[in-house]
Amino acid sequence: MNSIIFELRANNVTEEDIETIIAKVKNRLTEENLDIELQKLGYDKIFTVDYDDYFDDDADDFEDMKKGGFKDFEE
């Protein structure tokens, strides 16, 4: 639990909100539940990542690279 609190503090979550989050998830402590409670309080997720948010149809980029595309980046 100390590492969770440390991570919340390191991400500028207020002490009051930390207490609220811990109280709500203490019986169902998972990374997903922590992030759900963070988002309810207006914070960004800390413990989980939505990879779909980062990769916007990278399959096309990968296909271009296989075909020899992206030569602008070569030296």
Summary of the structure (lengths in Angstrom):
residues: 75
radius of gyration: 19.0
end to end distance: 48.7
largest distance: 55.1
contacts: 153
relative contact order: 0.11
helix: 61%
strand: 0%
